[in-house]
Amino acid sequence: MRTAKTQAEARTQLLRHFTETLCALPPEVSLALRHPDLPHAGLHGGVVLSGDLNHPEDGWATFDIRYWILGTTPNTCDRYFDLVTGVWREWGWAIRDEGDALTRTGWADTPDGYGFALTRSVNGYLSMAGSTPLFLRDSVVGEPMPTRIAWQNGEAVSSL
């Protein structure tokens, strides 16, 4: 099982994976905690979860966060879903995919121990979640994750 030295290190690498994924997609796509079409479906800035729910006091934890994928529509969400999972597959990430006529989820595991989930909701919106490997709960936290990751002047930038 892979671990990170600190929560700060884990968050930094998680952000790097989100940003690299975004950079492999068309520039009209961005990631955000708030979706303009879904004002009541804002996402939180991430959560620290116990590495073992049966023994939460053991000191190990993970960090999870989910972003909406903006720039897609219910009519184009499957195309973008395939683009994202295709990029992950090209990078050698382990991919699993399942779904039905209304929903679809793809999972990816990176070689360095991070996990990602791409979800198409019943109403055609896409979101992407990421999870870190285990780190010591009381380690240095680091910077908060950005509220938005978007294209600006040909490169991906984050904003808090």
N, C-alpha and C positions, 0 to 999 in steps of 0.2 A: 504494500500500500504506500503510495507516495504521500509525502507531507511537505509543507512549506515551513520555512524557519519562523516567519512572523505573519500576522494577519496583513500587515502593510505589504509585505512581499507578495502574498497571495492575491491581494486586491490589485496590485500593480500589474501582475501577469494576467489576471482576469480581464482587466481593462484593455491590455494589449491584445488579447484574443478577440474581444468585441470589436476593437478598432480595426484590426487586420481583416476581420470578416467584412466589416462595413466597406473597407477600401477595395475589396474584391467585387463589390456590387456597383450597379450604376449610381451616378452621383445624385439622383433624385431621392435616394433612400437615406433615411436617418434613423437613429434610435432615440427614444425618449420615454421618460416616465409618465408623461401625460400625452394622451391622444386627442387631437382637436375634435374628432367625431364622437368621442366617448368621454364626455366631461365627468361622468360619475365612476369611471373605471381607472382612476389614477393609480399608478404603481408606487410602492414605497422605495426608499433609497437603499434597500438591501437589509438582510437580517443575518445575524450570527446564530447558528444552530449547533446544538450539542452533537459531537461526533458519534455518541452512543446514547440514544434516548433512554436505554435501560440503566445507564450509569452516567448521568449528565455531570456529575462532580469530578469526572476523571481528568478534566482540563483540556481535552481536545475538542475542536469545533471546526465548522466550515462556514463560509460566507456565501449566501445566495442572493441574486438580484435578477429581476426580469425587466426587459424594456419592450415597449411597443415598437414595431417596425413601421415607420411612417413612409409615405410615398407609394404605397400599394393601395389597391382597391379590392373589393370582393371579386371583381372580374379578373384581376391580375395576380391575386395572392398565390395561386398554385404555381404560376411561372416563377415568382420570387422564391417560393418555398423550394422549388427544384434548383434554383440558382444557389441558394445558401447551402443546401445539402450537397450539391455538386462541388462547391468550393471546398467544403469540409472533407469530402471524399478525396478530392485531388491532393489535399494536404496529408492524406494518410490517416485521418481521424477515423476511428471505428464508428460506423453509422448504423442505426436501426431506425426503421420507419414503419408506421402503421396508421391506419385511419379508415374512415368510412365516407359516405357521401357528404356528411356535414362537418366532420372534424378530421384533423390530421396532425400527427405529432412525429417529429424526427428527433432522435437523440444522437449525440456525438460525444465520444471520449477522446481527449487529446493524449498524445504520448506523455505529456508532463503531468497528467493526473487531473485535469479539469474536465468538468462535464457541462454539456450544453443541451438545451431542449428548444426546439422550434415548434410552435403551435399555431395551427390555423383554427380560429374559433368558429363556432356554428354560424356566425354572421359574416365570416370572411375576413376577419382581421388577423394579422400576424403578430406574434410576440416571440421574443428570444430570451431564454433564461440561461444563466451561467452559475456554476458552483465551483468553489475552490477545493483543492485537496485539504486535508486536515492541517491545522496549525494549533499552537498552544493558545488557549483562550485568553490568557492574560498577557500576550505579547503586544508589541507596538501595533496600534490600530492603523495608522497612516491616514491619508487623505480620504474624504468621502468620495463615493463614486459620483460621476457626473449625472446631471439630470437629463442631459442631451449629448449625443455624439452625432455630428453632422459634417457634411462636406462644406468647406469654405475655401475658395481660391485654389481648388484642385487638391486639397488634402483634408483628412479627417481631423476635426478639432472637438474638444470636449468642453462643456460648460457646466458650471455648478448651479 
